[in-house]
Amino acid sequence: MKLSKMKKEDLELLSYKDITFYLLDEEGKMNTSDLFKRIISLLELEDNAFEEKIGDYYTSLTTDKRFITLEDGCWDLRSRHTSDKVVKIEEDEDEEEVEEIKEDSILPDEMIEDDYDSGDDDDPDYDDSAEEDLKDLVVVDEDDLELEE
């Protein structure tokens, strides 16, 4: 159903996120400010509602999986966007080589996690005195502490 044909009473029963869903579905991508101004207009809210509720509205959009933020700062329906990123993993003697095949513009640039190797043994500046200080520590059960007192 079109939002423009809905009665105000019916619109008031919808959440801001549901109204946003219908707006994006009907009109396409929009920025946060324009979306919320349209909601205020549709619901005929007071002028100060924008300043008072825009932060909560933005937070609700970021937590709703139906919406996605695009690079230009606009919101759109996630169902309209697919990920074209494919990661190919090849194993070669305990080393993984990750190759990016194709990347969609809405995904973060770096989706690859590096293997963590501290290289402590190879680093001449590494100070292992902290480890030596902790080697004599013992874990004591809480019940044992009460017995010692």
Secondary structure, DSSP 8 states (H G I E B T S, - for coil): --GGGS-HHHHHTS-HHHHHHHHHHHH--EEHHHHHHHHHHHHT--TTHHHHHHHHHHHHHHH-TTEEE-TTSEEEEGGG------EEEEEETTEEEEEE----TTS-S----------TTT-TT---HHHHHHTT-----HHHHHHH-
